[in-house]
Amino acid sequence: MNKIVLITGATSGIGKACAEKFAANKNNLIITGRRNDRLTELKTDLEKKFGISVLSLCFDVQNRDEVEAAFKTLPEQWHKIDILINNAGLALGRDSFEDADMNDWETMLNTNVHGLLYVSKAILPFMIAQKKGHIINMGSVAGKEVYERGNVYCASKFAVDAISKAMRIDLLKNNIKVTGIHPGAVETEFSLVRFKGEEQTAKAAYTGLTPLTAADIADTVFYCASLPDHVCINDLVITCTQQAGTYYFHKNQ
């Protein structure tokens, strides 16, 4: 492909799997995340293994000033960004609405919604200048159906779904593709973060299931990004075989 691919939240889970997938197919990468040690390690590993170029940018997508500063000073050779994968996101807590922690709510909204908006706005001038590009937003089945104690996490992913659809419409005139990808249960650090380090609770979420893996989602992202110029997958929901939506699971006994 030999494109420039920007991936947010690239230091773990789906973001890291996407970085490995696109690097293996000889694309140059801009990887972002909050943990500079992980970014540096990933950059070194991908460049050595696949012979591609990687630019690492350490910032928190929640911080608008950091996002804007990072891309205002982007070296010119990295301006022709072909693909943006808005992957950075998280869930915090599984509390009933009346018991939920307001700080958890704000972190989810600031990361999943505001962060996506900040990065997209910063990147769009580069794509508009080329009259082409592809934005892939990582949503969730939780952005399609609300479930008990999902409240604000669901709200944040419903917002991602709506934003993706609105971007697709508004950016038609600029020849920019927009794809929303909405995974179900994927076994990554997601549940560990959601349950705030409670390993047993996090593991229990996948008991009796063969869940999706980060590599499964990376394969799907890569497929969507590899289609001919005149083809755009607008919206895609993907679950493991044992899951249908947010509520229905058939778990092994």
C-alpha positions as CSV (number, residue, x, y, z in Angstrom):
1,M,0.0,0.0,0.0
2,N,2.9,2.4,0.9
3,K,0.6,4.9,2.6
4,I,0.8,7.1,5.7
5,V,-1.5,5.7,8.4
6,L,-2.2,7.6,11.6
7,I,-3.3,5.4,14.6
8,T,-4.4,6.9,17.9
9,G,-4.1,4.7,21.0
10,A,-1.5,2.6,19.3
11,T,0.3,1.3,22.4
12,S,-2.0,-1.6,23.2
13,G,-5.0,-3.7,22.1
14,I,-6.6,-2.9,18.8
15,G,-4.4,0.1,18.1
16,K,-1.2,-1.9,18.4
17,A,-2.7,-4.7,16.3
18,C,-3.6,-2.2,13.6
19,A,0.0,-0.8,13.7
20,E,1.4,-4.2,13.2
21,K,-1.0,-5.1,10.4
22,F,-0.4,-1.9,8.4
23,A,3.4,-2.1,9.0
24,A,3.5,-5.7,7.8
25,N,1.9,-4.4,4.6
26,K,4.7,-1.8,4.1
27,N,2.8,1.3,5.2
28,N,4.5,4.1,7.1
29,L,2.9,5.0,10.4
30,I,2.2,7.9,12.8
31,I,1.5,6.3,16.1
32,T,0.1,8.2,19.1
33,G,-0.5,7.4,22.8
34,R,0.0,8.6,26.3
35,R,2.8,6.1,27.2
36,N,6.0,7.3,25.6
37,D,8.0,4.2,26.6
38,R,5.5,1.9,24.8
39,L,5.5,4.2,21.8
40,T,9.3,4.2,21.6
41,E,9.4,0.4,21.9
42,L,6.7,-0.1,19.3
43,K,8.4,2.3,16.9
44,T,11.7,0.5,17.2
45,D,10.2,-2.9,16.8
46,L,8.1,-2.1,13.7
47,E,10.9,-0.2,11.9
48,K,13.3,-3.1,12.5
49,K,10.9,-5.9,11.7
50,F,9.2,-4.4,8.6
51,G,11.6,-1.8,7.3
52,I,9.1,1.1,7.3
53,S,9.2,4.6,8.9
54,V,7.4,5.3,12.1
55,L,6.8,8.7,13.7
56,S,5.7,8.5,17.4
57,L,3.7,11.4,19.0
58,C,3.1,11.3,22.7
59,F,0.0,13.1,23.9
60,D,-3.4,12.6,25.5
61,V,-6.2,12.9,23.0
62,Q,-8.3,14.4,25.8
63,N,-6.1,17.5,25.7
64,R,-7.0,19.8,22.8
65,D,-3.9,21.9,23.1
66,E,-1.6,18.9,23.0
67,V,-3.4,17.5,20.0
68,E,-3.3,20.8,18.1
69,A,0.4,21.4,19.0
70,A,1.4,17.9,17.8
71,F,0.0,18.4,14.3
72,K,0.8,22.0,13.9
73,T,4.5,21.0,14.1
74,L,4.1,17.8,12.0
75,P,7.2,17.4,9.8
76,E,6.3,18.1,6.1
77,Q,7.2,14.6,4.9
78,W,4.4,13.3,7.1
79,H,1.7,15.7,5.8
80,K,0.2,13.4,3.2
81,I,-1.8,11.3,5.7
82,D,-3.9,8.7,3.8
83,I,-5.7,7.0,6.6
84,L,-6.7,8.1,10.1
85,I,-7.7,5.3,12.6
86,N,-9.5,7.0,15.5
87,N,-8.9,4.1,17.9
88,A,-8.2,5.8,21.3
89,G,-11.0,5.1,23.7
90,L,-12.0,3.4,26.9
91,A,-14.7,2.3,29.3
92,L,-14.6,3.0,33.0
93,G,-16.9,1.4,35.5
94,R,-20.1,-0.7,35.3
95,D,-22.2,1.2,37.8
96,S,-25.9,1.9,37.8
97,F,-26.6,5.5,36.6
98,E,-27.3,6.8,40.1
99,D,-24.1,5.3,41.6
100,A,-21.7,6.1,38.8
101,D,-18.5,8.2,39.3
102,M,-18.7,11.6,37.5
103,N,-15.0,11.5,36.9
104,D,-15.4,8.2,35.0
105,W,-18.1,9.8,32.9
106,E,-16.0,12.8,32.0
107,T,-12.9,10.7,31.2
108,M,-15.0,8.5,28.8
109,L,-16.6,11.5,27.1
110,N,-13.4,13.4,26.9
111,T,-11.5,10.4,25.3
112,N,-14.1,8.7,23.2
113,V,-15.9,11.8,21.9
114,H,-13.8,14.9,22.3
115,G,-10.5,13.1,21.6
116,L,-11.9,11.8,18.3
117,L,-13.1,15.3,17.4
118,Y,-9.8,17.0,18.2
119,V,-7.7,14.5,16.2
120,S,-10.1,14.5,13.2
121,K,-10.2,18.3,13.0
122,A,-6.4,18.5,13.2
123,I,-5.9,15.9,10.5
124,L,-8.6,17.0,8.0
125,P,-6.7,19.9,6.5
126,F,-4.0,17.5,5.3
127,M,-6.6,15.2,3.7
128,I,-8.6,18.1,2.2
129,A,-5.5,19.4,0.6
130,Q,-5.0,16.1,-1.2
131,K,-8.7,15.7,-2.0
132,K,-8.7,12.2,-0.6
133,G,-8.4,10.3,2.6
134,H,-10.0,7.7,4.8
135,I,-11.1,8.1,8.4
136,I,-11.9,5.0,10.4
137,N,-13.7,5.5,13.7
138,M,-13.6,2.8,16.3
139,G,-17.1,2.5,17.7
140,S,-18.8,-0.4,19.6
141,V,-21.9,-2.5,19.6
142,A,-22.6,-0.3,22.7
143,G,-23.1,2.5,20.2
144,K,-25.9,0.6,18.6
145,E,-27.8,-0.8,21.7
146,V,-27.9,0.5,25.3
147,Y,-27.4,-2.1,28.0
148,E,-27.9,-2.1,31.8
149,R,-25.1,-0.2,33.6
150,G,-23.6,0.9,30.2
151,N,-25.1,4.4,30.5
152,V,-22.4,7.0,29.6
153,Y,-20.1,4.5,27.8
154,C,-23.0,3.7,25.5
155,A,-23.7,7.4,25.1
156,S,-20.1,8.0,24.1
157,K,-20.2,5.3,21.5
158,F,-23.6,6.4,20.2
159,A,-21.9,9.7,19.7
160,V,-19.1,8.1,17.7
161,D,-21.8,6.4,15.5
162,A,-23.6,9.7,14.9
163,I,-20.3,11.6,14.3
164,S,-19.2,9.0,11.8
165,K,-22.4,9.3,9.8
166,A,-22.2,13.1,9.9
167,M,-18.6,13.1,8.8
168,R,-19.4,10.8,5.9
169,I,-22.1,13.2,4.6
170,D,-20.1,16.4,5.2
171,L,-16.9,15.1,3.7
172,L,-18.4,13.7,0.5
173,K,-17.4,16.9,-1.3
174,N,-13.8,16.3,-0.3
175,N,-13.6,12.7,-1.6
176,I,-12.9,11.5,1.9
177,K,-14.2,8.1,3.0
178,V,-15.5,7.6,6.5
179,T,-16.0,4.1,8.1
180,G,-17.5,3.3,11.5
181,I,-16.4,-0.1,12.9
182,H,-18.4,-1.4,15.9
183,P,-16.8,-4.4,17.6
184,G,-18.5,-6.6,20.2
185,A,-16.5,-8.5,22.8
186,V,-12.8,-8.2,22.1
187,E,-10.3,-9.6,24.6
188,T,-7.8,-6.9,25.2
189,E,-6.9,-4.6,28.1
190,F,-10.4,-3.1,27.7
191,S,-12.1,-5.0,30.5
192,L,-9.1,-4.6,32.8
193,V,-9.3,-0.8,32.4
194,R,-13.1,-0.9,32.7
195,F,-12.9,-2.8,36.0
196,K,-10.0,-0.7,37.2
197,G,-7.4,-3.5,37.5
198,E,-9.7,-6.2,38.9
199,E,-8.2,-9.1,36.9
200,Q,-10.7,-11.8,37.9
201,T,-13.7,-9.6,37.1
202,A,-12.2,-8.6,33.8
203,K,-11.5,-12.3,32.9
204,A,-15.0,-13.3,33.9
205,A,-16.4,-11.1,31.1
206,Y,-15.0,-13.6,28.5
207,T,-15.7,-16.9,30.4
208,G,-17.4,-19.4,28.2
209,L,-16.7,-17.3,25.0
210,T,-14.2,-17.4,22.2
211,P,-14.1,-13.6,21.9
212,L,-12.7,-11.6,19.1
213,T,-9.0,-10.7,19.2
214,A,-7.4,-7.4,18.5
215,A,-5.9,-9.0,15.4
216,D,-9.4,-9.8,14.2
217,I,-10.4,-6.2,14.3
218,A,-7.1,-5.1,12.7
219,D,-7.8,-7.5,9.8
220,T,-11.2,-5.9,9.4
221,V,-9.8,-2.4,9.5
222,F,-7.2,-3.3,7.0
223,Y,-9.8,-4.8,4.7
224,C,-11.9,-1.7,4.8
225,A,-8.9,0.5,4.1
226,S,-7.7,-1.7,1.2
227,L,-10.8,-1.5,-1.0
228,P,-10.7,0.3,-4.4
229,D,-11.0,4.1,-4.3
230,H,-14.6,4.1,-5.4
231,V,-15.7,1.7,-2.6
232,C,-16.5,2.7,1.0
233,I,-17.8,0.6,3.8
234,N,-19.8,3.1,5.8
235,D,-20.8,1.1,8.8
236,L,-19.7,-2.3,10.0
237,V,-20.7,-4.3,13.2
238,I,-18.5,-7.3,14.1
239,T,-19.0,-9.8,16.9
240,C,-17.8,-13.2,17.8
241,T,-20.0,-16.1,16.7
242,Q,-21.4,-16.5,20.3
243,Q,-22.6,-12.9,20.5
244,A,-25.5,-11.1,18.9
245,G,-25.7,-7.4,20.0
246,T,-24.9,-6.1,23.4
247,Y,-27.1,-8.4,25.4
248,Y,-27.4,-11.8,23.8
249,F,-24.5,-14.3,24.4
250,H,-24.4,-18.1,24.1
251,K,-21.7,-19.1,26.6
252,N,-20.2,-22.5,27.0
253,Q,-21.1,-24.2,30.3
